Amino acid sequence: MKYLLLYKLDDMLKEKILDGYLKDGFIISYEIDNIILIKKSDITINDEDIYIKVLFSFINRSRALLKNKSFVSDLTDAFNYASKKEEFSKFDNKFEWYIRNIITRECL
């Protein structure tokens, strides 16, 4: 299982990178406002849509930090953690901790 986040890439770069990943067997899991989440596996984790909503809500809260940055980030660790959970719990902050660390690394 592999998840990647493509954040605000310019059109030409996005087309090249996305085409390469799609040829390698990735599928688009979610896309909004030039922010694309792609995944390698056809396996769906429990409550995947909720984890994706948590991811995108944190990205929306972090837009001031990210400003005009563009990047490709590996979110596999966060989603591997989520796949081990039986169900989503709003009191479990470990998934958001993974996301926060990834976004913070991109801001530096």
C-alpha positions as CSV (number, residue, x, y, z in Angstrom):
1,M,0.0,0.0,0.0
2,K,1.4,3.4,-1.0
3,Y,-0.2,6.8,-0.8
4,L,1.2,10.0,-2.3
5,L,0.1,13.6,-2.0
6,L,0.7,15.9,-5.0
7,Y,0.3,19.4,-3.7
8,K,-0.2,22.4,-6.1
9,L,2.1,21.3,-8.9
10,D,2.1,23.5,-12.0
11,D,0.2,22.0,-14.9
12,M,3.1,20.7,-16.9
13,L,4.9,19.1,-14.0
14,K,1.6,17.7,-12.6
15,E,0.8,16.1,-16.0
16,K,4.3,14.5,-16.3
17,I,4.4,13.2,-12.7
18,L,0.7,12.1,-12.6
19,D,1.1,10.2,-15.9
20,G,4.1,8.4,-14.6
21,Y,2.4,7.3,-11.5
22,L,-0.8,6.3,-13.3
23,K,1.2,4.1,-15.7
24,D,2.8,2.5,-12.6
25,G,-0.5,1.4,-11.4
26,F,-1.5,4.2,-9.1
27,I,-5.1,5.4,-9.0
28,I,-6.5,8.8,-8.0
29,S,-8.1,8.5,-4.7
30,Y,-9.2,12.1,-4.2
31,E,-8.6,15.4,-6.0
32,I,-9.6,19.0,-5.2
33,D,-8.1,22.4,-6.0
34,N,-4.9,21.1,-7.6
35,I,-4.3,18.8,-4.5
36,I,-4.3,15.1,-5.5
37,L,-4.1,12.0,-3.3
38,I,-3.1,8.9,-5.3
39,K,-2.7,5.4,-4.0
40,K,-1.0,2.2,-5.3
41,S,-3.2,-0.4,-3.8
42,D,-6.7,-1.3,-4.7
43,I,-7.2,-2.3,-1.1
44,T,-9.5,0.1,0.8
45,I,-8.8,0.7,4.5
46,N,-11.6,0.9,7.0
47,D,-13.0,4.5,7.1
48,E,-10.6,5.6,4.4
49,D,-13.0,8.5,3.4
50,I,-12.8,9.8,7.0
51,Y,-9.0,9.7,7.1
52,I,-9.0,11.5,3.7
53,K,-11.3,14.2,5.2
54,V,-9.0,14.6,8.2
55,L,-6.0,14.9,5.8
56,F,-7.6,17.6,3.7
57,S,-9.0,19.5,6.6
58,F,-5.5,19.7,8.1
59,I,-4.1,20.8,4.7
60,N,-6.8,23.6,4.6
61,R,-5.8,24.7,8.1
62,S,-2.1,24.7,7.0
63,R,-2.5,26.8,3.8
64,A,-0.9,29.8,5.4
65,L,2.2,27.8,6.2
66,L,2.4,26.2,2.8
67,K,1.8,29.5,0.9
68,N,3.0,28.9,-2.7
69,K,4.9,25.7,-2.1
70,S,4.4,22.7,-4.3
71,F,5.6,19.2,-3.4
72,V,5.0,15.5,-3.7
73,S,4.8,13.7,-0.2
74,D,4.7,10.1,0.8
75,L,1.8,9.5,3.2
76,T,2.3,5.8,3.4
77,D,3.2,5.7,7.1
78,A,0.0,7.6,8.0
79,F,-2.2,5.4,6.0
80,N,-0.4,2.2,7.2
81,Y,-1.2,3.3,10.7
82,A,-4.8,3.9,9.7
83,S,-5.1,0.5,8.1
84,K,-4.2,-1.2,11.4
85,K,-7.1,0.5,13.2
86,E,-10.4,-1.3,13.5
87,E,-12.4,2.0,13.1
88,F,-11.8,5.7,13.1
89,S,-11.7,7.4,16.5
90,K,-11.7,11.1,16.8
91,F,-9.8,10.8,20.0
92,D,-6.8,9.1,18.3
93,N,-4.5,11.8,17.2
94,K,-1.7,9.6,15.8
95,F,-2.9,9.9,12.1
96,E,-3.1,13.6,12.4
97,W,0.4,13.6,14.0
98,Y,1.8,11.8,11.0
99,I,0.1,14.3,8.7
100,R,1.3,17.3,10.7
101,N,4.9,16.1,10.7
102,I,4.8,15.6,6.9
103,I,3.3,19.1,6.3
104,T,5.8,20.6,8.7
105,R,8.7,19.0,6.9
106,E,7.5,20.5,3.6
107,C,7.2,24.0,5.1
108,L,10.9,24.1,6.1
